[in-house]
Amino acid sequence: MIIKGRSISPGIAKGKVIKYDEAFSFLGGVDTSTGDLRVADGNIAGKVFVFPKGKGSTVGSFVMYDLMVHGTAPVAVINRSAETIVTTGAVISSIPMVDMIDTDILRDGDIVSVNGTDGSISIETARYIRTVSSAIMVKGRVLVLHRPDTARSFPGAHSLVSGKIEPGESAEDAAAREIMEETRIPVDKADRVLEPFYVREKDIVWEVTAFLYILDSAEPVLNEENVAFEWLTPEQLKADPKVVTGVPGALDRLLNIQ
């Protein structure tokens, strides 16, 4: 599956991911003669370097060029949000770069293809599964399902009404089917829908299309896929330590679509 971001520096590359989870400064952050990181363990030479965004002095752009000269540069860069220093360094060093990628879906050691020309990536060591996740809202509260500890995905977690999209099925049809199967709640057209986003679980990348259904009333009747349910305010859901990754942010975006 191709994950679309934004093209920052053109070119195509493939390599193993090395990830840094904080804003990174090339100035002082890496040894240009070896590619060794100075702020963490690891070496970025010949790797796909993943970090949220750049920071620091504009000299960092020339540090990237120096890495290229020494043959110790990363083969590609992936950011959540590109800024001028890293952008300039990638361009002058001919390093393919993509941003607007949720870096949380990438792991150290992933094999990733990066297309800096069209702004896309593909995680070749992960499986992709298309799913839907639906927020059922009644009087300002959202239906949250409790998954059993034996569930194959997200065991013991709390989730919205979710499930896989079957071959040939539209996302909205899948959402209505899953809601009926898991809760016996009939729904019509969704009130709001998000563009797909991605959630990582071990070696699986879940492509999630989220829907919002605002109902006057609802009485869930659960099937065997969930063990309990509760109605939570968006604030309570956000504070729930067991909620599936990405759910609070998705609900916030659904409620604030203009």
Phi, psi and omega per residue, in radians:
M1 nan 2.397 3.111
I2 -1.602 2.252 3.081
I3 -1.834 2.100 -3.063
K4 -1.534 2.301 2.981
G5 -2.183 -2.327 3.130
R6 -2.322 2.391 3.106
S7 -1.255 2.220 3.070
I8 -1.985 -0.821 3.098
S9 -2.364 2.224 -3.015
P10 -1.262 2.849 3.120
G11 2.204 2.853 -3.108
I12 -2.201 2.359 -3.131
A13 -2.619 2.831 3.105
K14 -2.499 2.420 3.134
G15 -3.064 -3.076 -3.134
K16 -1.569 2.406 -3.098
V17 -1.322 2.362 2.816
I18 -2.114 2.248 -2.952
K19 -2.075 2.423 3.036
Y20 -2.194 2.207 -2.936
D21 -1.571 0.099 3.132
E22 -2.176 2.919 3.032
A23 -0.997 2.401 -2.985
F24 -2.090 2.394 3.027
S25 -1.926 2.120 3.076
F26 -1.148 -0.555 3.084
L27 -1.281 1.914 -3.128
G28 1.561 -0.190 -3.083
G29 -1.630 -0.215 -3.053
V30 -2.615 2.569 3.049
D31 -1.527 1.961 -3.036
T32 -1.195 -0.398 -3.114
S33 -1.353 -0.376 -3.090
T34 -2.167 -0.438 -3.008
G35 1.506 0.052 3.119
D36 -1.231 2.366 3.039
L37 -1.266 2.468 3.074
R38 -1.717 -0.201 -3.084
V39 -1.867 -0.044 -3.134
A40 -2.884 2.952 3.043
D41 -1.266 2.563 3.045
G42 2.183 2.912 -3.115
N43 -2.355 2.280 -3.041
I44 -1.659 -0.077 -3.100
A45 -1.072 2.164 3.102
G46 1.263 0.186 -3.110
K47 -1.880 2.899 2.948
V48 -1.563 1.930 -3.042
F49 -1.585 2.089 -3.069
V50 -2.017 2.175 3.045
F51 -2.706 2.739 -3.012
P52 -1.092 -0.824 -3.133
K53 -2.882 2.898 3.109
G54 -1.579 2.958 3.071
K55 -2.760 3.034 2.991
G56 1.676 -2.876 -3.042
S57 -1.216 2.671 3.067
T58 -1.128 -0.269 3.073
V59 -1.078 -0.393 3.111
G60 -0.970 -0.549 3.103
S61 -1.070 -0.717 -3.121
F62 -1.345 -0.421 3.004
V63 -1.113 -0.720 3.091
M64 -1.089 -0.711 3.100
Y65 -1.121 -0.667 3.118
D66 -1.139 -0.652 3.043
L67 -1.031 -0.757 3.129
M68 -1.090 -0.758 -3.137
V69 -1.070 -0.682 -3.124
H70 -1.426 -0.080 -3.100
G71 1.275 0.406 -3.095
T72 -2.049 0.246 -3.112
A73 -1.327 2.725 2.968
P74 -1.176 2.674 3.118
V75 -1.321 -0.366 3.128
A76 -2.842 2.808 3.105
V77 -2.231 2.367 3.037
I78 -2.161 2.222 3.096
N79 -2.158 2.751 2.923
R80 -1.320 -0.744 -3.112
S81 -2.492 1.978 -3.126
A82 -1.324 2.492 2.982
E83 -2.179 3.061 -2.901
T84 -1.078 -0.696 -3.035
I85 -1.103 -0.921 -3.112
V86 -1.217 -0.659 3.094
T87 -1.005 -0.862 -3.141
T88 -1.088 -0.766 -3.141
G89 -1.080 -0.709 3.132
A90 -1.146 -0.736 -3.096
V91 -1.164 -0.831 -3.082
I92 -1.260 -0.316 -3.138
S93 -1.768 0.040 -3.133
S94 0.974 0.751 3.075
I95 -1.752 2.067 3.082
P96 -0.985 2.361 -3.096
M97 -2.496 2.402 3.112
V98 -2.292 2.458 2.985
D99 -2.228 -2.942 -3.022
M100 1.052 0.616 3.029
I101 -1.964 2.314 3.053
D102 -1.240 1.805 -3.052
T103 -1.174 -0.224 3.105
D104 -1.153 -0.333 -3.108
I105 -1.492 -0.043 -3.132
L106 -1.839 2.567 -3.100
R107 -2.230 2.621 2.991
D108 -0.938 2.331 3.104
G109 1.599 -0.239 3.039
D110 -0.999 2.510 2.973
I111 -1.671 2.098 -3.018
V112 -2.232 2.354 2.966
S113 -1.670 2.304 -3.108
V114 -2.097 2.172 3.066
N115 -1.944 1.652 -3.137
G116 -1.259 -0.236 -3.131
T117 -1.350 -0.756 3.116
D118 -1.836 0.018 3.044
G119 1.312 0.721 -3.115
S120 -2.298 2.805 3.028
I121 -2.366 2.821 3.031
S122 -2.462 2.185 3.126
I123 -1.577 1.807 -2.971
E124 -1.370 -0.276 3.135
T125 -1.690 0.144 3.140
A126 -2.058 2.641 2.995
R127 -1.612 2.540 -3.137
Y128 -1.973 2.314 3.112
I129 -2.307 2.199 3.132
R130 -1.486 2.243 -3.084
T131 -2.390 2.954 2.995
V132 -2.142 2.688 3.094
S133 -2.508 2.083 -2.976
S134 -2.034 2.266 3.045
A135 -1.642 2.018 3.044
I136 -1.666 2.044 -3.068
M137 -2.035 2.244 3.079
V138 -2.300 2.089 3.094
K139 0.908 0.790 3.034
G140 1.419 0.056 3.115
R141 -2.057 2.599 -3.052
V142 -1.936 2.418 3.110
L143 -1.301 2.157 3.130
V144 -2.102 2.213 -3.118
L145 -1.735 2.526 3.126
H146 -1.794 2.046 -3.125
R147 -1.422 2.549 3.130
P148 -1.203 2.740 3.117
D149 -1.143 -0.295 -3.129
T150 -1.640 0.045 -3.116
A151 -1.069 2.509 -3.111
R152 -1.254 -0.517 3.075
S153 -2.151 2.414 -3.129
F154 0.824 0.973 -3.137
P155 -1.054 2.338 3.095
G156 1.299 0.054 -3.076
A157 -1.493 2.906 3.055
H158 -1.885 2.335 -3.002
S159 -2.493 2.950 2.904
L160 -1.354 -3.067 3.129
V161 -1.374 1.935 -2.940
S162 -2.307 2.765 3.070
G163 3.116 3.003 -3.093
K164 -1.355 2.626 2.984
I165 -1.519 2.149 -3.130
E166 -1.336 2.704 3.108
P167 -0.955 2.294 3.124
G168 1.417 0.005 -3.088
E169 -1.726 2.453 3.042
S170 -1.345 2.790 -3.140
A171 -1.097 -0.729 -3.106
E172 -1.204 -0.649 3.062
D173 -1.121 -0.685 3.110
A174 -1.122 -0.692 3.133
A175 -1.088 -0.823 -3.139
A176 -1.113 -0.699 3.119
R177 -1.122 -0.815 -3.128
E178 -1.105 -0.685 3.109
I179 -1.081 -0.759 3.131
M180 -1.166 -0.766 -3.108
E181 -1.132 -0.700 -3.005
E182 -1.601 -0.397 -3.048
T183 -2.314 -0.207 -3.047
R184 1.089 0.397 3.091
I185 -1.641 2.097 3.100
P186 -1.386 2.408 3.085
V187 -2.302 2.743 3.071
D188 -1.881 -2.358 -3.117
K189 -1.251 2.442 3.122
A190 -1.158 2.541 3.091
D191 -1.316 -0.617 -3.133
R192 -2.608 2.693 3.137
V193 -2.532 2.543 3.092
L194 -1.803 2.700 2.918
E195 -1.119 2.613 -3.102
P196 -0.997 2.478 2.993
F197 -2.245 3.097 -2.965
Y198 -2.205 2.474 3.088
V199 -2.272 2.342 -3.124
R200 -1.772 2.331 2.999
E201 -2.401 1.864 -3.104
K202 0.955 -2.062 -3.103
D203 -1.716 0.319 -3.131
I204 -2.007 2.334 2.942
V205 -1.870 2.018 3.117
W206 -1.562 2.113 2.981
E207 -1.554 2.058 -2.980
V208 -1.991 2.193 2.930
T209 -1.826 2.129 -3.041
A210 -1.832 2.460 -3.135
F211 -2.187 2.679 3.018
L212 -2.131 2.229 3.057
Y213 -2.099 2.066 3.118
I214 -1.771 2.004 -3.057
L215 -2.041 2.715 3.073
D216 -1.290 -0.595 3.135
S217 -2.798 2.803 3.107
A218 -2.861 2.442 3.106
E219 -2.188 1.644 -3.087
P220 -1.128 2.425 2.972
V221 -2.164 1.897 -2.979
L222 -1.415 2.577 2.941
N223 -1.644 -2.909 -3.028
E224 -1.307 -0.115 -3.096
E225 -1.313 -0.306 3.138
N226 -2.380 2.682 -3.027
V227 -1.844 -0.285 -3.137
A228 -2.887 2.955 3.061
F229 -2.522 2.834 3.026
E230 -2.665 2.777 3.088
W231 -1.846 2.088 -3.084
L232 -2.110 2.576 2.954
T233 -1.243 2.782 3.077
P234 -0.966 -0.615 3.119
E235 -1.174 -0.718 3.112
Q236 -1.160 -0.691 3.115
L237 -1.095 -0.751 3.141
K238 -1.064 -0.574 -3.107
A239 -1.525 -0.091 -3.104
D240 -1.256 2.030 -3.091
P241 -1.214 -0.248 -3.103
K242 -1.732 0.004 -3.065
V243 -1.211 2.496 -3.121
V244 -1.065 2.445 3.117
T245 -0.922 2.336 3.076
G246 1.630 -0.307 -3.084
V247 -1.163 -0.852 -3.130
P248 -1.023 -0.745 3.125
G249 -1.131 -0.702 3.126
A250 -1.119 -0.750 3.139
L251 -1.123 -0.726 3.119
D252 -1.045 -0.752 3.133
R253 -1.171 -0.676 3.123
L254 -1.088 -0.708 -3.090
L255 -1.326 -0.297 -3.062
N256 -1.998 0.265 3.019
I257 -1.105 2.251 3.138
Q258 -1.464 nan nan
